[in-house]
């Protein structure tokens, strides 16, 4: 090819590129307007807010505490406190009551809350309640010309492949909209999180999006954005949202009781191993083997016995013990749920009514020697990793429990060398106070035996 022809072809190509660059994007194709999310978002974005939390932290300054240094260097009254700020997102779900859903980790421990609306107004926020195990928190703002996002009429109809839109405040940049699809449903088993039943999406979710809205193409709330999976800390297309029905149920309980009441069957389980599968004549290695049924528990009333293998609860598959525990905590209490178990090779269809788990126990109600100690359940994150026991939440100064050397954050795993899985088990172990009380205490990374007198 001659240089002259090459030059002519290059000139034509440049002219075509210039024409394409200057051409406006068509408003319609074949007489039909191009699809846009803008009309839907006009009703959604006013309901998605920025949440700013401030926490006062005490700062230890050894120099400021030393009288010599204070006088010699003229340090005076150095500040002993600092303000820690956190930015996240939230969703107005009730305009008349001024109720805003967000994540617990966005506002946890906050001394002051403020909410900035999309129109620029900043309103004081009032903490209503929180549930760390589902990472849901509820705050209230003055109901002044607010807009709420409606909850999806049938959130259970959400399918993998449905288009969704995430709205939030990533990296403190201000309100941002991203879109994608539902990548998976019912995600669980994520380390460091509590009860899990996540919507997975590839809509871009980044730090600061936490507590924001995940909506469908009708502008209805299907989830509360809460977490990302990322080696780098930024978006890699794997984000997670709490389904709106679960968030709504948590909100209902926080408004009604000030806390969330978790359901329990009253059993202890273990995973199905190859050896157990062969011993029990199972055709599958999935399920949770019942190892113990507590007396007067929902499981006992339903007819479960040790050795049964639970494979479904509320029509949801139970691959292992962790999944069963996760389902128990997500299901409503005082309502009948279906249960499918395998016993001696036969399937059993049962019905159980989950009862609320104990929230806390006072030592004086268990044994006089434990007076002054308050016991609570082990955090769900630790239970998800197979932990068992109960935690001492607080110890009264000068109490008998304090005199016996017990400390806050101690984990009690056994009473007189008999395992304690949870609060109910602790209550049963001490139903008849023993003459000698020996506790197995995990303190930090050490386990010690404590004789309580």
N, C-alpha and C positions, 0 to 999 in steps of 0.2 A: 504494500500500500504506500502511495506517494505521500510525501509530507504535506502536499497541498490538500489531498483528500482527507487525511487525518485531521488537519486543522479545521476543515469545513464540518466534519462530523462532531468534533469537540464543541464548535460554536453552536451547532444545532442543539446538542445535549444541554449546554448551559442555558440556552433560551428556554428549553422545555422545563428545566428545573426552576428557573426564575418565575415562569408562568404558574407552575404548581405551587410555589411558595407564596405567591401573591394572591392565589385563589382563596376565597373565603370558604370555610367548612359549610356544606349545605345545611339549611334548616330543615329540609325534608327530602325524602327519597321516594320517588314514584308517588308524590302527592301526600305521603304519610310523614308526619313530624317524627324526628328522631327521638328515641326514648331518653328520658332524663330523670334523675333522682331528685332534682331540685324541688318540684312541687311537694313531694312527700316530705322532704327535709324541712320545708318551711314550717311544718307543724311539729317536727321533732326537736330541732335544735334549740328552741326557746326553753325546752324542758330539761336540757342537759346542762349541768352547772359545774363550775370549778369549786372544789372544796379545799379550804386552807385551814390547816390545824396548827396550833402553836402549843408547845409543851415546854414548861419551865423546868430546866435541869440544873441540879446543884453541881457545881464544879469544885473539886477539891484542889486547893492551891497550898502546898506545904509551906512555901515562903510566907504567904499571907497569914498562916496559922502560927508562925514563929514570932514571938514578941521581939526578939533581938533583931531579926531581919526587918520587921515592920518599922522599928524605930531607927535603925542604922541607915536603911536605904530609903526611909520616908515613903514606905509603900502605902501607908494610909489604909483606907477601906477599899481594898481591891474587890472587884465584883466576884461574888461567890456563886452566881447563877448565870445561866445563859438560856437563850430561847432557841429551841429547836423547831423548825418549821417543816411542814410536809404539804405537798400539793398533790391533789388527786381529782377525781371526777365524781359526779353524783347524778341521780336521775329523779326529777320530781314525778311522783306517782300519784299524788293526791293534792290537787291545787287548792281545794277548799280547806284542807287541814294543814297544808304546808309541809307535807311529808316527803322526805328525800331519802332514797336508798343509796347506799355507797358500800364500800368494803370496810371491814373492821380494821384492816391494816393501814387504811388511810387516816383514820381518826383515833386509833388506839392510844390511850393515855393522854389525850389532848386536854389541856387546861382551857383552851379557847378555840372556838370554831367559827369560821365565817364562810359564807357561800356567795359566790359572784355569779350573777345571771348573765345570759347572753346579751342582754340590753345594757350591761355595764353596771347595774346596781349591785352593791355588796350588802348582804344582810347577815345579822348575827344568827348563828346556828345553835340550837339546843339539842344536846345529846338525849336521845330517847332510850336507846338500848342497843346491844350488840350481841352477836353470837360468833365467837372466835372460831368455832368448829366448822361453820360454813362460810366464814369470812364475810358475813353480812352485818351491816350496821344501819341504824335508822336515826335520822336527825330531823328536827323540825325547824322551819323558818317562818317568819310572819307571812300569812296568806294575803299578799298584796299583789293583785294582778299577775297571778302565776299561770303557767301552762303546764299541763301534765301529759306524760306519754301514756296512752292506753295500753293495758296488757293485752297480749295476743288472745283472741277469743278462744283459740284451741292450740295452746302451745305444744300439746302432746303430738300434734300433727306435723311438727317440724321434722323434715327429712334430710338425710345427707344429700347434698347437691343443691339445696334451697339457697337462694341468694340472701345475704344479710349485709347490714351496714353497721359499722362501729362508729360511735360518736364519743369523743372525750377530749382530754387536755394533755396530749403527750409532751413530755419534757418541759411542761410549763409554757409551751408556745402559744396556747390559746386553743379555742375550740377547733377541732379537726375531724374531718369525716373521711373514712376509708371504707372500701367495699370488698366483698369476697363471697365465699360460699360456706355452708356448713360442711366441715371436713369429716366429722365423726360425732356420734352422740353417746352419752353414758360413759364418758371417759372417767377412769378412776385409777388408783395405784400410783398417783404422782407424789413423790417424796416431799415431806415437809408441809403437806396440806392435810386438813381434817376430813370431814365427811365429803365425799366426792361423787358428783354425777354431772360432769361438765359437758357443755357444748364445745367442741373444738372447731375453730374457724381459721381460715387463712386471711381474713380481713386484718389489715395491719393493726396490731395492738402493741403499744410500747409503754415504758414507764410513764406514769401520769394518766394513762387511760383507765387505770384501776377505778372501779366504781361507775364507769360510764355505761352508756346504753348500747346494746346489740339489738337492732330492730329488723323486722322483715320489710318487704317492699310495700306493705300497707301502712308502714309507720307505726307498727305495734311492737311493744317491748317483748322480746323473746329471751333476753338474758342480760345479766350484769357482768361486764368484763372484769376479770379478776386476776389473771395470771398469764404468763408467757413461758414457753420453753425456748431457751436460747443459750448457746455456749458463749455468746459475746455480750449478752445483756440487751441487745436490740432485737427488732423483729426479724424472724426468719420464716414467718408464715405459719407458726404454730401458736395459736392463742387459745385461751380458755375462758368461758363465760358460765356463770351460775344460771341455770334455767329459771325463767321468771316464775313458774309455779312454786318452786322451792323458795325463792326469795319472798314471794307473797305469803307463803305459810310462815316463814320466819318472822316477817313483819307482823302478821296477825298475832302470833304468840307474844312477841315483844310488847305489843300494845295491850294485850289482854293480861299477861302475867308478869311482864318485865323480864322474862327469861324464856328460853326455849326448852321445852320438855322433851327429852329423848326417849324413844321407845326401846324396850328390851324384852327378849324372849325368856331370859333367865337361864341361859345355858352357857357351858364352856365347850369349845370345839377345837379340833385340830384339822389340818389339811389331809387330804387323801394321798397317801404314799403308795408306791407300787405294791409294797408288802400288804398294806391294809386293803387295797383294792382286790388282791388275790384272796386274802383271808375272808373278806366280807362278800365275796362273789360278785363284785361290781363289774359291769361292762364298761365303766368309765373311770378315769382318774380325777374327775372333777367333782367338787362338792365339799361339804364341811361335815366331818364326823363328830357327832355329839359325844362328848366324853363325860359330861356331868349335867344333870338337870336339877335345878334348885327346887326345893319343896315350895309348894303353893305359887309356883311361877306360871306365866302364860304357857310355857312349853309343856309343863306338867299337865295343865288343864287341857291342852290340845292332844295329849296322849303320846308325846315324844319320850323316848327312853334312850339311855346310853347305848351307843352302837348304831343308832339311826344315822343315815347320811342325808343331809338336807341338800337338795339340788335346785330347788326353786323357792323363792319367797316373793309373794305378791306378783306372781307370774314373771318374775325376773330371774335369770339364771344365777346360780351361786357357784362360781368356779372354785372358791376356797373360803377359808375361815375369815380372812380379811374382808372379802366382798360381802359376806353375810353380816359382819359387824357394821359395815358401811351402810348396808340396806336397812338394818334395824334402826340406826340413828336418823335415817332420812324419812322413815315412814311415820305417819301420825299415830299418836297414842290413843287408846280407848276405842279403836276401830278394828273390826275383824279383817284379817288378811289371810289369803290362801297360802298354803305351805305344801310343797311336794317333797316327800322323803322316800328313801329306799330302806326297807327292812327285810333282811334275809332274802334279797333278790326280788322282792315285790315292791311295787310302787304304792305309796300311801298318800292320799289326798286329805289334808287336814286343814283346820281353820284355827287361828290363834288371835287373841286380842292383846296387842302389845301394851304393856304397862310402863308408866314413866319411871325412868331410872332415878335413884337417889341423887340429889345434887351435892349434899354435904352432910357430915355427921359431927356432932360435938362430942368431945372425949368424955365429958361428964355423964352423957347419956349412955355411954358404952361401958365404962369402968371408972370408978372414982380415981384410980391411979393415973388416968389420962385427962383429968380435969385441966382445962386451959388450952387443950389442943383442938384445932378444927381440921377435919379431914375432908378432902375433896377427891374426885376422880382424877386419875392420871390423864394428862392432856391427850387429846385424840391423836395428835401427830405421833406420840410415842406408842400409843396402842396400835396404830397402823403398822408400826415396825415390830410388833409382837411383844411390846412391853406390858407388864401386869403389875398391879399394886395400887396403893392409894397414897396421896400426897398430903403432908401436913401443910396446910395453907398458912396458918398463923399459930403463934404460941403466946399466951398471955404472960406478961412479965410477972414473976413471983408465983406462978401457978405450980401445981404439983407436976404437971407435964414438963415444965421448964426445969424444975428441981431434979427430974429424972434424966435430964440431959437431952431431951428431944428438941429439935430445932425446926424452924420453918424450912420448907423445901425437902425435908427428909421424906424418903419414899419407903413405906412399910410394905414388904413383900410377903411376910409370913408372921403368924402368931403361934408361938410354941411349936415352931418348925412345920407348921401346916400352911400351905400356900394361901395367899390372899390375892384374888384376882381383881376385886373391885370393892366398892363400898358395901354392897349387899353381902358379899362374902365376909368382910370384916365384921359386920353386924352379927352374922351367924356364928362366927368364931367366938364372939364375946357375948352371945346370948345368955350364957351362964358363965359369969366371970370366973376364970380359973384361979386356983390358989397361987400358982406361980405364973407370972406374965413375962414371957420372953419374946421380944420383937426382933425380927430381922430387918435391919434398917440399911438402906442404900443411901450413902451420903457422898455426893460427888461420884468418884469412880471406885469407892470402897464400900464393901458390905460389912456391917458389924452386927454383933448380937448385943441387944440392950435389955438388961434385967430391970423391969419396971416395978418399983416398990411403993 
